[in-house]
Amino acid sequence: MCELLAMSANTPTDLCFSFTGLTRRGGETGPHKDGWGVAFYEGKGVRAFHEPEASANSRIAEVVQTHPIKSEVAICHIRQANVGAVCLANTHPFMRELWGRYWVFAHNGQLQGFRAAPGFYEAVGDTDSEALFCDLLNHLRRDGNRDAPVAEVVDLLVRLSAGYASQGVFNLLLSNGDWLFTYCTTKMASITRRAPFGPARLKDADVTVDFEAETTPNDIVSVIVTEPLTADERWDIYQPGEWRLWRKGEVVMQGLAPPAAGESL
Amino acid sequence: MCELLAMSANTPTDLCFSFTGLTRRGGETGPHKDGWGVAFYEGKGVRAFHEPEASANSRIAEVVQTHPIKSEVAICHIRQANVGAVCLANTHPFMRELWGRYWVFAHNGQLQGFRAAPGFYEAVGDTDSEALFCDLLNHLRRDGNRDAPVAEVVDLLVRLSAGYASQGVFNLLLSNGDWLFTYCTTKMASITRRAPFGPARLKDADVTVDFEAETTPNDIVSVIVTEPLTADERWDIYQPGEWRLWRKGEVVMQGLAPPAAGESL
């Protein structure tokens, strides 16, 4: 399996603190040593870093931990391989362009034996996750509308996600740079930090941050993870089937997916 | 304008020496300070680094200079903006998936007022270069065949390149991870290093390398650039209209494009 981390913020914000906690779980405090990757949106552009090795010992991960890269949406993944070899092509997050925007996807879970119907987007590696991503984008391109209100796109994403979730574990992070869609089948939690900010301490490293000193009173920054990163804050746990759409640090839409049984698309 | 660098090798090889020379030209020995990017293939996977800032002062570029990332094909670009703002979305190299492989593209030159016909691939940023890349991939997808012999794909690439070159300056690096296609309208040079290896000294930094100590006798490593990186080696200068297809460090096909006049696709 693996672990996921995402950020949504109303002002460009770095991910150093959370990334430091998560990447310790890649070979040090956790077993997710088969690769790591992170994508930071900056406007419509994306900076991505991927390595098919343990993040806990990575020089490049160390630079990302200590060199503040400011972003309003970021998606991160550390991998413990189940489906697909340990190699760069199988390292999340995955990215494709749709409707003139980069879409970034990371997945925790497993849909054993999932086969995507042929379509425009094709997997480069051999993980079930990348096949799912391509299938999802093929559905969006076929059934979605680039000019549709976001609620329509989200409705389609929820139905697609519920369909995938009926076949296995499907904890999802997906962004087009404007919003961040999150879907939980087994584990996901979020925290929204806003004024008055306080300190927080990582579970996985002897690191404390005083958000008060790092922020302005208007900042709203949310972090979404599969396993909470701090022990001294209250994380909001998703229910199975729950989805939340984040934008500028806040939940702008949310709901519980309809029961998967009989789901067809 | 900008500068280009690519590598083709028959064994995974790092780009540290050449990358160090090129990135000095990004704000130190040259004016190309509006961004830099590099993509390294590792099998079918790609590690990419992009920054919309000067490479000469970049902490991330410094890590790429000193942390050997081994690859058989790499493509690098430093930017001096003309068309399109200085921002991450406009930073080369660009990447898209076609036929289950990542394609990586970097361009030197300018095709003023180029407008791509609508197609599946769309630019995310607003450079003429990314529009060209999307147009090229749309043609490949429409007119090419994923199972065709490489000579057929190359024939199409040469005709497309000649068409673009008839509209402006089009020095091109393009790879699908298997081969590297290079096309020159105004400036491009290459060097192939093989046993017996010797030393080389960068023009742009006080750095000398002894390739003998870094290689095995079977290694073949070629570097392709818009401006030679060393003064003490003999670079092979492309003619205008010349194209070369590189694979595992060697030219496997080459030619002179037909005159652009009357070119139609």
Interface residues (C-beta under 8 A of the other chain):
Chain A: E42 G43 K44 G45 V46 R47 A48 F49 H50 E51 P52 R59 I60 V63 H67 C87 L88 A89 N90 T91 R96 E97 W99 G100 R101 Y102 F120 Y121 E122 A123 V124 G125
Chain B: E42 G43 K44 G45 V46 R47 A48 F49 H50 E51 P52 R59 I60 V63 H67 C87 L88 A89 N90 T91 R96 E97 W99 G100 R101 Y102 F120 Y121 E122 A123 V124 G125
